[in-house]
Amino acid sequence: MIKVQICRNNEKIAVQAKYYKGSVSNKAVQEVVASMKYYNCNKGIVVSTGKFTKGAKELAMANGIELWDKEKLLENLNNLNHFK
């Protein structure tokens, strides 16, 4: 588990990273929501190499948290490569 704060364009983002082969539960979403409040962030993202459970997706939607599974992570990394 990695917890990171990123500042970009006057946004403070809490990021929770999970290296999973299976499914990530809503616990990861709860952790990033708590981190947002603790570090006064205005955005939260959970990144995982696995998938997310239905409960994690529902909790993320209710709290405005972005979920990046393996496919979205690869898509975003590929987009970064286009800027080189």
C-alpha positions in Angstrom: 0.0 0.0 0.0 1.3 3.4 -1.0 -0.4 6.7 0.1 0.8 9.8 -1.8 -0.2 13.4 -2.0 0.1 15.1 -5.3 -0.2 18.8 -6.0 -1.2 19.8 -9.5 -2.8 22.9 -10.9 -3.8 24.1 -7.4 -5.3 20.7 -6.7 -4.2 18.5 -3.8 -4.8 14.9 -4.6 -4.7 11.8 -2.3 -3.6 8.7 -4.1 -3.9 5.1 -2.8 -1.9 2.6 -4.8 -2.6 -1.2 -4.5 -0.6 -3.9 -6.2 -3.2 -6.6 -6.5 -3.9 -9.5 -8.8 -7.4 -9.9 -7.4 -10.1 -7.4 -6.5 -9.6 -4.4 -4.4 -12.4 -3.9 -1.8 -14.0 -0.7 -0.5 -11.4 -0.6 2.3 -9.0 1.1 -0.1 -11.7 3.7 -1.0 -12.3 4.3 2.7 -8.6 4.9 3.3 -8.3 7.4 0.5 -11.4 9.3 1.7 -9.9 9.4 5.2 -6.6 10.6 3.7 -8.3 13.4 1.8 -9.8 14.7 5.0 -6.6 14.3 7.0 -4.4 16.0 4.4 -7.0 18.5 3.3 -7.1 17.2 -0.3 -9.8 18.1 -2.8 -9.5 14.9 -5.0 -8.9 11.2 -4.4 -7.7 8.4 -6.6 -7.3 4.7 -5.9 -4.9 3.0 -8.4 -4.6 -0.8 -8.7 -3.1 -3.4 -10.9 -6.3 -5.4 -10.2 -10.0 -4.8 -10.5 -12.4 -3.3 -8.0 -15.3 -4.9 -6.2 -18.9 -3.7 -6.7 -18.8 -2.3 -3.2 -15.6 -0.3 -3.9 -17.1 1.1 -7.1 -20.3 2.2 -5.3 -18.4 3.8 -2.4 -16.1 5.6 -4.8 -19.0 6.9 -6.8 -20.7 8.1 -3.6 -17.6 10.0 -2.5 -16.3 11.3 -5.9 -13.2 9.1 -5.9 -11.6 8.1 -9.1 -10.8 4.4 -9.6 -7.9 3.4 -11.9 -7.8 -0.3 -12.6 -5.0 -1.9 -14.7 -6.5 -0.8 -18.0 -7.0 2.8 -17.0 -3.5 2.9 -15.5 -2.0 1.6 -18.7 -4.1 4.1 -20.8 -2.9 7.0 -18.7 0.7 5.8 -18.9 0.4 5.5 -22.7 -1.0 9.0 -22.8 2.1 10.3 -21.0 4.3 8.6 -23.5 2.7 10.6 -26.3 4.0 13.8 -24.7 7.7 12.8 -25.0 
